[in-house]
Amino acid sequence: MLSDVCEDEVHLSEKVKCYPTFASMGIRTELLKGIYKLGFERPSMIQQKSIRQIIEGRDVIAQAQSGTGKTAMFSIGTLQNVQCDLRKVQILVVAPTRELANQIHQVMSALSDYLPIRCVACCGGRSNVTQMSRELAQGAHVVVGTPGRVLDLIRHGSLRVDQLRSFVLDEADEMLNRGLRDQLEEIYRRLPLADEWSTTGGGQREGTQCVIVSATLPTEQLEMIQRFMRNPVHILVPRDQLTLDGLKQFFINVGSEEWKFEALSDLFASVCVPQTVVFVNTRRKVDWLGAQLRRDSFTVAVVHGELDQSHREAVMERFRSGESRILVSSDVWARGIDVQNVGLVVNYDVPSSPSDYLHRIGRSGRFGRRGLAVTLIAGSDDLRQLTNIARYYRIEIPPAPSSLDLMIDKPPPAPSGTVTAAHSASDPVNTTVLSLSKKKQVAVALKHVQQKNSKKNHKKRRNRRSQAVSAVTVEKKSKPSKKKRRKRVGQTVDSGVHV
């Protein structure tokens, strides 16, 4: 039984029906088998609202939380309309990165496993244009690629789009942020013209359908994107509902940059999760942090944009297989990559924009799973940036509790130190709260020092104890006055504080 309209969780340009099961969407049996084989049992809210709209040939602009099944949404909707006996490219999916394009290719291939549908990935770093041209010449129904490589193949004449039914832009905002607008517009100009679209009796539409998908869509980009489309249905999630329901977000104020690594080590010691992703802002710091963690015997993989494609794929395969427990990455990995066992995301550096924050933390808590996101704060600039992010999404980011491991199951009430949208970083209340308390910071710092010294200076302490025993023997012989003894003890305590 279908509900009349979708729940009031999103902004819709018109009323659309919700389809609570995949079977109720009129999906062919072979595709349903692929859906169930991948482990999907019930469609997520964005899938309930969007899949049928795509099947009916509507242009769709879909915005939803990270990890809620957007890839499966457009994959199922477009694959349903493929004519299997026509060995021509009917679906073209464009994504901003090779990693995301490869993952989409894998998902669409798996979903169509029981159908005679051929999917081809066209990304830089895998093979050259000539090799890909040969692969396309063998026939393909679905092509997934990055903008530059797709455009090269179209210009070369190897990728023919005259029979294209669906054009999908995944993470459209990221492609526009990267300055790929001209490439996207040229690809669009080569598609069957919108003026030629017509509706057939079966509800399908001839010509190219456009589907735009992202977790974030700023207003100015949304206005530009709509030029690609004809009377699209908008399924947009409000900002304050974008962050994941099952994901708990905290911050740790470490005081200064030099304390971040110690705080990260303590975090790993206190939280038990299968796998972790740590994000930093520069490629150089990716390599540095990876080396530091390896030195402390962590199983670590590192990935950033300067690695060649084969190296990046090998790193990701090791991480997906569980061979590496920790992945240190720049923002190249922050969009769309789904590794099931990631339970913790750490922002070692505060991300530079609200959208980057959302995509980073979305690597944990995928598709309704529980997860944890922790941001390390060092200084007033970090404080201000995190406060701006909280304000943008109208969310609360509280300070980390003493036992983060317990918080994975039950979130605490927001303490007085919560980062909220209500205060700016310059507000006296917010500044005082975010710094926690000077006494607590000093206590934490002293704890770090003690732990560090306990591990690294064991021999020295043993030698000092031996020297102390000798000193006691001498003292017994010389029998110093009580006043001198008190003075010596005071000197020892004072030197300990300064260590």
C-alpha positions in Angstrom: 0.0 0.0 0.0 1.5 3.3 -1.1 1.3 6.4 1.0 -0.3 9.4 -0.6 2.7 11.6 -0.3 6.2 11.3 1.2 6.8 12.2 4.9 7.7 15.8 5.5 11.4 15.2 5.7 12.4 16.9 2.4 11.5 19.8 0.3 9.7 18.7 -2.8 8.8 20.7 -5.9 5.6 18.6 -6.2 3.8 15.8 -4.4 5.4 12.4 -5.1 4.3 9.0 -3.8 6.5 6.9 -1.6 7.1 3.2 -2.5 8.0 1.3 0.8 9.4 -1.8 -1.0 11.4 -2.4 -4.1 8.8 -4.8 -5.4 6.1 -2.1 -5.3 8.1 0.0 -7.7 7.4 -2.3 -10.7 11.1 -3.3 -11.0 11.8 -6.3 -13.3 12.5 -9.6 -11.6 16.2 -9.9 -12.8 17.0 -6.5 -11.4 15.2 -7.3 -8.1 17.5 -10.3 -7.8 20.5 -8.1 -8.1 19.1 -5.7 -5.5 18.5 -8.5 -3.0 21.9 -10.1 -3.7 23.6 -6.9 -2.7 21.9 -7.0 0.6 19.3 -4.3 0.1 16.0 -5.3 1.9 14.0 -2.1 2.2 14.6 1.1 0.2 15.9 4.1 2.1 13.7 7.3 2.2 15.5 8.9 -0.7 15.1 5.7 -2.7 11.4 5.5 -1.8 10.9 9.0 -3.2 13.2 9.0 -6.2 13.5 5.6 -7.9 10.0 5.6 -9.4 10.5 9.1 -10.6 13.6 8.1 -12.5 11.9 5.0 -13.9 9.1 7.2 -15.2 11.6 9.2 -17.1 11.4 12.4 -15.1 14.4 14.7 -14.6 15.4 14.5 -10.9 17.5 16.6 -8.6 18.1 14.5 -5.5 19.9 15.6 -2.4 20.3 13.4 0.6 22.6 12.4 3.4 25.8 10.7 2.8 25.5 6.9 3.1 21.7 6.7 2.4 21.9 4.9 -0.9 22.0 7.6 -3.6 24.2 5.4 -5.8 21.7 2.5 -5.7 18.9 5.0 -6.2 20.0 6.3 -9.6 21.5 2.9 -10.6 18.2 1.0 -10.0 16.1 3.7 -11.7 18.2 4.0 -14.8 19.0 0.2 -15.2 15.2 -0.5 -15.2 14.9 1.4 -18.5 17.8 -0.2 -20.4 16.9 -2.1 -23.6 19.1 -5.1 -23.2 18.9 -6.1 -26.9 20.2 -2.7 -28.0 24.0 -2.8 -27.6 24.4 1.0 -27.5 25.3 3.3 -24.6 22.0 4.2 -22.9 23.3 5.3 -19.5 26.1 7.8 -18.9 27.2 8.5 -15.3 29.8 11.2 -14.6 31.6 11.4 -11.2 34.3 13.8 -10.0 37.0 11.2 -9.0 38.3 7.9 -10.4 37.6 6.2 -7.1 33.9 7.2 -7.0 33.5 6.3 -10.7 35.0 2.9 -10.2 32.7 2.2 -7.2 29.6 3.3 -9.2 30.7 0.9 -12.0 31.0 -1.9 -9.5 27.6 -1.2 -8.0 25.9 -1.0 -11.4 27.6 -4.2 -12.6 26.5 -6.1 -9.5 22.9 -4.8 -9.7 22.7 -5.9 -13.3 24.3 -9.3 -12.7 21.1 -11.2 -13.8 20.6 -9.0 -16.9 22.6 -9.0 -20.2 23.8 -5.5 -19.5 27.5 -4.5 -20.0 29.0 -1.8 -17.9 32.3 0.0 -18.8 34.4 2.3 -16.6 36.1 5.1 -18.4 38.6 6.8 -16.0 42.0 8.2 -16.3 44.8 6.0 -15.0 43.2 2.7 -15.9 44.1 2.6 -19.7 44.5 5.1 -22.5 41.9 6.4 -24.9 42.8 3.8 -27.6 42.4 0.9 -25.2 39.0 2.2 -23.9 37.9 2.8 -27.5 38.4 -0.9 -28.2 36.5 -1.8 -25.1 33.6 0.4 -26.1 33.6 -1.0 -29.6 32.6 -4.4 -28.2 29.3 -2.8 -27.1 28.2 -1.3 -23.8 24.9 -0.3 -22.2 26.3 1.7 -19.3 29.4 4.0 -19.2 30.7 5.4 -15.9 33.6 7.9 -16.0 35.2 11.1 -15.0 34.4 14.3 -17.0 37.8 14.7 -18.8 38.0 11.1 -20.0 34.4 10.9 -21.0 34.7 14.1 -23.1 37.9 12.8 -24.7 36.1 9.6 -25.8 33.1 11.6 -27.1 35.4 13.9 -29.1 37.4 10.8 -30.4 34.1 9.3 -31.6 34.6 6.2 -29.5 31.7 7.0 -27.1 28.6 7.6 -29.1 25.7 9.1 -27.1 23.0 9.3 -29.8 21.0 6.5 -28.1 21.5 7.8 -24.6 18.5 7.6 -22.3 19.9 8.8 -19.0 22.6 11.2 -18.1 23.6 11.2 -14.4 25.9 13.7 -12.6 27.0 12.3 -9.2 28.4 14.7 -6.7 27.6 17.5 -9.1 28.6 20.3 -6.7 32.1 18.8 -6.4 32.6 18.8 -10.1 31.5 22.4 -10.3 33.8 23.4 -7.4 36.7 21.8 -9.3 36.1 24.0 -12.3 34.7 21.3 -14.5 31.7 23.3 -15.6 32.9 23.8 -19.2 33.5 20.1 -19.7 30.1 19.2 -18.3 28.4 21.7 -20.5 30.2 20.4 -23.6 29.2 16.8 -22.8 25.6 18.1 -22.3 25.6 19.9 -25.7 26.5 16.6 -27.4 23.5 14.7 -25.9 20.1 14.3 -27.7 18.5 17.7 -27.6 15.9 18.4 -24.9 13.6 19.8 -27.6 13.4 16.4 -29.2 12.0 14.8 -26.0 8.5 13.2 -26.3 6.5 10.9 -24.0 5.4 7.5 -25.2 2.3 5.7 -24.1 4.2 3.6 -21.6 5.3 6.6 -19.5 8.9 6.3 -20.9 10.4 9.3 -22.6 12.6 9.4 -25.7 15.8 11.4 -25.5 18.1 12.1 -22.5 16.9 12.1 -19.0 19.0 14.1 -16.5 19.6 13.0 -12.9 21.6 15.2 -10.6 22.7 13.7 -7.3 24.7 15.1 -4.3 24.7 15.4 -0.6 25.1 19.2 -0.8 23.8 21.6 -3.5 24.4 25.3 -2.9 21.7 27.6 -4.3 23.9 29.2 -6.9 24.9 25.7 -8.2 21.4 24.5 -8.2 20.3 27.4 -10.4 23.1 26.6 -12.9 22.4 22.8 -12.9 18.8 23.3 -13.7 19.8 24.6 -17.1 20.6 21.0 -18.0 17.1 19.9 -17.1 13.5 20.0 -18.2 10.8 20.4 -15.6 12.8 18.5 -12.9 11.3 17.1 -9.7 13.3 18.4 -6.7 13.9 16.1 -3.8 16.0 18.3 -1.5 16.9 17.7 2.2 17.0 20.7 4.5 20.5 21.6 5.8 19.6 20.7 9.4 18.7 17.2 8.3 21.8 16.5 6.2 24.0 15.0 8.9 23.6 11.4 9.6 21.1 10.3 12.3 23.2 7.3 13.4 26.4 9.3 13.5 27.6 10.9 16.7 29.8 14.0 16.4 32.2 15.4 19.0 35.2 17.6 19.2 38.4 17.4 21.3 40.1 20.7 22.2 43.8 19.7 22.3 45.0 23.3 22.8 47.8 23.3 20.2 48.9 21.5 17.0 51.7 19.6 18.8 49.2 17.8 21.0 47.1 16.4 18.1 49.0 13.2 17.6 49.0 12.3 21.3 45.2 13.0 21.4 44.8 10.7 18.3 46.7 7.9 19.9 44.6 8.2 23.1 41.5 8.2 20.9 42.5 4.9 19.3 43.2 3.4 22.7 39.7 4.4 24.0 37.5 3.5 21.1 37.1 0.0 19.7 36.0 0.1 16.0 36.9 -2.2 13.1 38.3 0.6 10.9 39.0 4.3 11.0 39.5 7.1 8.4 41.7 10.1 9.4 41.4 13.2 7.3 44.0 15.9 7.0 44.1 19.0 4.9 47.4 18.6 3.0 49.1 15.8 1.1 52.4 16.3 2.9 50.7 15.8 6.3 49.0 12.6 5.0 52.5 11.1 4.5 53.8 12.5 7.8 50.9 11.2 9.9 51.0 7.8 8.2 54.7 7.5 9.0 54.1 8.5 12.7 51.3 5.9 13.1 53.4 3.2 11.5 56.2 4.0 13.9 53.8 3.3 16.7 52.9 -0.1 15.1 49.5 0.8 13.7 48.4 -0.9 10.4 48.0 2.2 8.2 47.3 3.0 4.6 47.7 6.4 3.1 46.0 7.9 0.0 46.1 11.3 -1.7 45.9 12.8 -5.1 49.6 12.6 -5.9 49.6 8.8 -5.9 49.1 7.1 -9.3 45.9 5.3 -10.0 47.2 1.8 -9.6 48.8 2.7 -6.2 45.5 4.3 -5.0 43.5 1.3 -6.1 45.9 -1.1 -4.3 45.7 1.0 -1.1 41.9 1.0 -1.2 41.7 -2.7 -1.8 43.9 -3.3 1.3 41.7 -1.1 3.3 38.4 -2.6 2.1 39.7 -6.1 2.8 40.6 -5.1 6.4 44.3 -5.6 5.9 44.8 -1.9 6.9 42.8 -0.8 10.0 43.5 2.9 9.6 43.3 5.0 6.4 44.9 8.5 6.4 43.6 10.6 3.6 43.2 14.0 2.0 39.8 15.1 0.8 40.3 13.0 -2.4 38.6 10.1 -0.5 35.9 12.2 1.2 33.2 11.7 -1.4 31.1 8.6 -2.1 33.5 5.8 -1.1 31.7 3.2 1.0 33.6 0.9 3.2 31.2 -1.0 5.4 33.4 -1.4 8.5 34.4 2.3 9.0 33.1 3.1 12.5 35.2 6.2 13.3 36.1 9.3 11.3 38.7 11.7 12.7 39.2 15.2 11.4 42.8 15.6 12.3 42.5 19.0 10.7 39.2 20.9 10.6 37.8 20.8 7.0 37.9 24.1 5.1 34.1 24.1 4.2 30.8 22.8 5.6 30.3 20.5 2.6 33.8 18.9 3.1 32.9 18.3 6.7 29.6 16.6 5.7 31.3 14.4 3.1 34.2 13.5 5.5 32.0 12.4 8.4 29.7 10.5 6.0 32.4 7.9 5.6 31.2 6.6 9.0 27.6 5.6 9.8 26.9 4.4 6.3 23.3 3.5 5.4 21.9 3.7 8.9 24.8 2.1 10.7 26.1 3.7 14.0 29.3 5.6 13.7 31.5 8.2 15.4 33.0 11.4 14.1 35.6 13.4 16.1 37.2 16.7 15.2 40.5 17.8 16.8 40.6 21.5 17.7 43.9 23.4 18.1 43.6 27.2 18.4 41.0 29.9 17.8 41.0 29.5 14.0 39.9 25.8 14.3 37.4 26.9 16.9 35.9 29.5 14.6 35.7 27.2 11.6 33.9 24.4 13.5 31.5 26.9 14.9 30.7 28.1 11.4 30.1 24.5 10.3 27.7 23.9 13.2 25.9 27.1 12.4 25.6 26.2 8.7 23.9 22.8 9.4 22.1 24.0 12.5 23.6 21.2 14.6 25.3 20.7 17.9 28.8 19.3 18.2 29.5 18.6 21.9 32.9 18.0 23.5 34.0 14.4 23.6 32.9 12.6 26.8 35.3 10.7 28.9 34.3 7.3 27.4 33.7 7.7 23.7 33.3 3.9 23.3 30.0 4.0 25.3 28.8 6.9 23.2 28.6 4.7 20.1 25.5 3.0 21.6 23.9 5.9 23.5 24.4 9.6 22.9 24.6 11.8 25.9 22.6 15.0 26.4 24.5 18.0 24.9 26.8 19.3 27.7 27.3 23.0 28.3 30.4 22.9 26.0 28.5 22.1 22.9 29.4 23.8 19.6 26.1 25.2 18.3 24.8 27.5 15.7 23.6 29.9 18.3 27.0 31.4 19.2 29.8 32.6 17.1 33.4 31.7 17.9 33.9 35.2 19.1 31.1 35.1 21.7 32.5 35.1 25.3 30.1 32.2 26.3 31.1 30.1 23.3 34.8 30.7 23.6 34.8 29.9 27.3 32.8 26.7 26.7 34.8 25.5 23.8 38.0 25.8 25.6 36.5 23.4 28.2 38.5 24.6 31.2 42.1 25.6 31.7 42.4 23.2 34.6 41.1 20.3 32.5 43.4 21.2 29.7 46.4 21.3 32.0 45.3 17.9 33.5 45.0 16.4 30.1 48.4 17.8 29.0 50.0 16.5 32.2 48.5 13.1 31.6 49.9 13.0 28.1 53.4 14.0 29.4 53.2 11.3 32.1 52.2 8.6 29.6 54.8 9.7 27.1 57.5 9.7 29.8 56.3 6.4 31.1 56.7 4.7 27.7 59.9 6.4 26.5 61.9 6.9 29.6 61.6 3.7 31.5 65.3 3.0 31.5 66.1 6.5 32.8 63.6 6.2 35.6 65.1 2.9 36.6 68.6 4.5 36.6 67.2 7.4 38.7 65.8 5.0 41.2 69.2 3.3 41.5 70.8 6.7 42.1 68.1 7.5 44.6 68.9 4.4 46.6 72.5 5.3 46.6 71.6 8.8 47.7 69.5 7.5 50.6 72.4 5.4 51.7 74.6 8.5 51.8 71.9 10.5 53.5 71.7 7.8 56.2 75.4 8.1 56.8 75.4 11.9 56.9 72.0 12.3 58.7 71.0 15.7 57.3 68.6 17.9 59.2 64.8 17.7 58.6 64.8 21.1 57.1 67.3 20.1 54.4 65.4 16.9 53.7 62.2 19.0 53.1 64.1 21.2 50.8 65.5 18.3 48.7 62.0 16.8 48.4 60.6 20.1 47.2 63.3 20.3 44.6 62.4 16.8 43.3 58.7 17.6 43.0 59.4 20.9 41.2 61.7 19.3 38.7 59.0 16.7 38.0 56.4 19.3 37.0 58.8 20.9 34.5 59.6 17.5 32.8 
